[in-house]
Amino acid sequence: MFRFIHAADLHLDSPLQGLESHEGAPVGRLRGATRRAFENLVQLAIAERVDFLVIAGDVYDGDWKDYSTGLFFRGQMVRLFDHGIRVYLIAGNHDAASVISKKLTLPENVHVFSTRAAETKEVAGHPVAIHGRGFPNRAVLENLALDYPPAVAGKFNLGVLHTSLTGKPGHDTYAPCAEADLRAKGYGYWALGHIHQPEVISQDPWIVFAGNCQGRHIKETGPRGCRLVTVNDSLQVAGAEWRTVDVLRWQELTVDLSGLATEADALRRVSEVMSSAVAAAEGRLVAARMVITGATALHGSLHRDGQHWRAQFFASAQDQGAESLWLERIKIATAPVYDIAQLAERDALTKLVVENLAAAQTTLPALPAELEEMLDVLPPEIRGEVEAEWNGDQRTAVLNEVRAIILDALGTTGGADV
């Protein structure tokens, strides 16, 4: 029997751009999270006394700014060397051979697979043949799996591949292949990287995305970690246990205010949702996007008195404990408790306002003229980002806020007074 850990997509020192624009962001903890998670991975390997560690690409997020990233990784490899644990890794699209310009000699327990052709490495002292190939450049569009060698007889065959398979939302389609291509090789386990969401594609044979070790933004919510794989004396996978190694947890917190009419009740509901998230994170920092939903009498106030509510929500986050929860963004998606159709029938003026608000959803200009003039002085790349955000969520958010304030006024006063 032997055991190994399958990990992928470490993205060490990922820059996490834009944090400075978030008020109160725990920048240090967020930026150091990928290193701390990798330290947890290495400690897990040592504590479990695994025989080897497999990393399926994207150790680094890109070329090093300096040698500190490489020295940190090398230091963790030395820790594993001191405990007799070997490491087998491939390059992915973020740390392809053409991307990384700086180099450091790694300790002798580390084997980096060729980026020119698939190769096989046997593990000394164990009946294991590991097959792998790294990315020679960032965008590998061909099916690398087709060139992997056939299974070695009498060995447990393990394939290491950075791939999108047939494609996954939010990920570039690199080294595409079909599940049938992997099955055809006759391997007992395929250790895959590139897709950050952990997923077991198959258990016969085992085809597994380990996911990344640390979520880096709100699109990577939930636990992150690796697989601890046990292979029995019959060279069959006896188990592939999920183990978490992340140090902070991204979450989207939905707070339903349906039926609530007072600020005290709303804040109590918010606190309950926050407390549950903090408890589930088991001591990790929760980086959360909070979405306020439900039909509530507070709908208009949430938009009209936005600064007040925002401050109250941040105060609720502080009450969870020092550095327990940080709000990345607050999104108001509530609905009024009154019937808009009935409201429109109240009088002619109210009907006209409601109809114009509905029409504005399709006629609001791509960018107000004032913003167009301001953007003319910005560099093209920054202008492009602002325009993209306005045409997406920001445009809708502005319209919804204005609409909520006006409708709330109509719903709580007579039409003639508006």
ZIFEN-V653054 format. One record per pair of residues at least 24 apart in sequence whose C-alpha atoms are under 8 Angstrom apart, sorted by the first residue. I is the first residue (numbers start at 1). GAP is how many residues later the second one is. Records with the same first field share a line. If there is no record, write none. Layout:
I: GAP / GAP
This chain:
1: 229 / 230 / 231 / 232 / 234
2: 48 / 49 / 124 / 228 / 229 / 230
3: 47 / 48 / 49 / 225 / 226 / 227 / 228
4: 46 / 47 / 48 / 49 / 50 / 224 / 225 / 226
5: 40 / 45 / 47 / 48 / 49 / 221 / 222 / 223 / 224
6: 47 / 48 / 49 / 50 / 185 / 204 / 220 / 221 / 222 / 223
7: 46 / 47 / 48 / 49 / 184 / 186 / 203 / 204 / 205 / 206 / 218 / 219 / 220
8: 46 / 47 / 48 / 49 / 50 / 51 / 184 / 185 / 186 / 202 / 203 / 204 / 205 / 218
9: 46 / 47 / 48 / 49 / 50 / 51 / 184 / 185 / 187 / 202 / 203 / 204
10: 24 / 28 / 48 / 49 / 50 / 51 / 202 / 203 / 204
11: 47 / 48 / 49 / 50 / 51 / 83
12: 47 / 48 / 49 / 57
13: 47 / 48 / 56
14: 46 / 47 / 202
16: 200 / 201
22: 306
24: 302
25: 301 / 303
26: 297 / 300
30: 186 / 218
33: 181 / 213 / 214 / 215
34: 179 / 180
36: 210 / 211
37: 176 / 177 / 208 / 209 / 210
38: 175 / 207
39: 37
40: 205 / 206
41: 172 / 184 / 185 / 204
42: 34 / 37 / 38
45: 35 / 40
46: 34 / 37 / 39
49: 36
50: 35
51: 33 / 34 / 35
52: 33 / 34 / 35 / 36
53: 32 / 33 / 34 / 35
54: 33 / 34 / 35 / 106 / 137
55: 32 / 33 / 34 / 35 / 105 / 138
56: 33 / 34 / 35 / 36 / 104 / 105 / 106 / 135 / 136 / 137 / 138
57: 32 / 33 / 34 / 35 / 36 / 38 / 77 / 104 / 105 / 136 / 137
58: 32 / 33 / 34 / 35 / 36 / 37 / 135 / 136
59: 32 / 33 / 36
60: 34 / 35
61: 33 / 34
62: 32 / 33 / 37 / 38
63: 32 / 36 / 37 / 38 / 39
64: 36 / 37 / 38
67: 35
70: 33 / 34
71: 33
74: 32 / 33
77: 29 / 30 / 32 / 33
78: 29
80: 29
81: 26 / 27 / 28
84: 25
85: 24
86: 24 / 25
87: 24
88: 24 / 25
89: 24 / 71
90: 24 / 25 / 42 / 43 / 44 / 45 / 70 / 71 / 72
91: 24 / 42 / 43 / 44 / 45 / 71
92: 42 / 43 / 46 / 70 / 101 / 102
93: 42 / 44 / 45 / 46 / 47 / 69 / 81
94: 44
95: 43
96: 38 / 39 / 40 / 41 / 42
97: 38 / 39 / 40
98: 38 / 39 / 40
99: 38 / 39
117: 30
118: 29 / 30 / 31
119: 29 / 30
120: 29
127: 27 / 28 / 29
128: 27 / 28 / 29 / 30
129: 26 / 27 / 28 / 29
130: 27 / 28 / 29 / 30
131: 26 / 27 / 28 / 29
132: 27 / 28 / 29
133: 27 / 28
134: 27 / 28
135: 27
139: 35
140: 34 / 35
141: 32 / 33 / 34 / 35
142: 32 / 33 / 34
143: 32 / 33 / 34
144: 31 / 32 / 33
145: 30 / 32 / 36 / 37
146: 35
148: 37
149: 36
150: 35 / 36
151: 34 / 35 / 36
155: 80
156: 31 / 32 / 79 / 80
157: 29 / 30 / 31 / 32
158: 29 / 30 / 31 / 32 / 33
159: 28 / 30 / 31 / 32
160: 30 / 31 / 32
161: 29 / 30 / 31 / 32
162: 30 / 31 / 32
163: 29 / 30 / 31 / 32
164: 30 / 31
168: 27
171: 24
188: 48 / 49
189: 48
196: 24
198: 26
206: 31
213: 31 / 32 / 33
214: 31 / 32 / 33 / 34
215: 31 / 33 / 34 / 35
216: 34
217: 33
218: 32 / 33 / 34 / 69 / 70 / 71
220: 30
221: 28 / 29 / 30 / 31
222: 27 / 28 / 29
223: 26
247: 37 / 38
248: 33 / 36 / 37 / 38 / 39
249: 32 / 35 / 36 / 37 / 38
250: 36 / 37 / 38
251: 26 / 35 / 36 / 37 / 38
252: 36 / 37 / 38 / 39
253: 24 / 35 / 36 / 37 / 38
254: 36 / 37 / 38 / 39
255: 35 / 36 / 37 / 38
256: 36 / 37 / 38
257: 35 / 36 / 37 / 38 / 39 / 77
258: 35 / 36 / 37 / 38
259: 35 / 36 / 37 / 38
260: 36 / 37 / 38
261: 35 / 36 / 37
262: 36
263: 35
267: 45 / 46 / 49
270: 43 / 46
271: 45 / 46
274: 43 / 46 / 51
275: 45
278: 42 / 46 / 47
283: 41
284: 40
285: 38 / 39 / 40 / 41
286: 38 / 39 / 40
287: 38 / 39 / 40 / 41
288: 37 / 38 / 39 / 40 / 41
289: 38 / 39 / 40 / 41 / 42
290: 37 / 38 / 39 / 40 / 41
291: 39 / 40 / 41 / 42
292: 38 / 39 / 40 / 41 / 42
293: 39 / 40 / 41 / 42
294: 39 / 40 / 41
295: 39 / 40 / 41 / 42
296: 38 / 39 / 40 / 41
297: 39 / 40
298: 38
299: 35 / 36 / 37 / 105 / 109
300: 36 / 104 / 105 / 107 / 108 / 109
301: 104
302: 30
303: 29 / 98 / 99 / 101 / 102
304: 97 / 100 / 101
336: 68 / 72
338: 73
343: 67 / 68
346: 69
347: 68
349: 66 / 67
350: 60 / 65 / 66
354: 53
357: 46
360: 39
361: 35 / 38
366: 24 / 25 / 29
367: 24
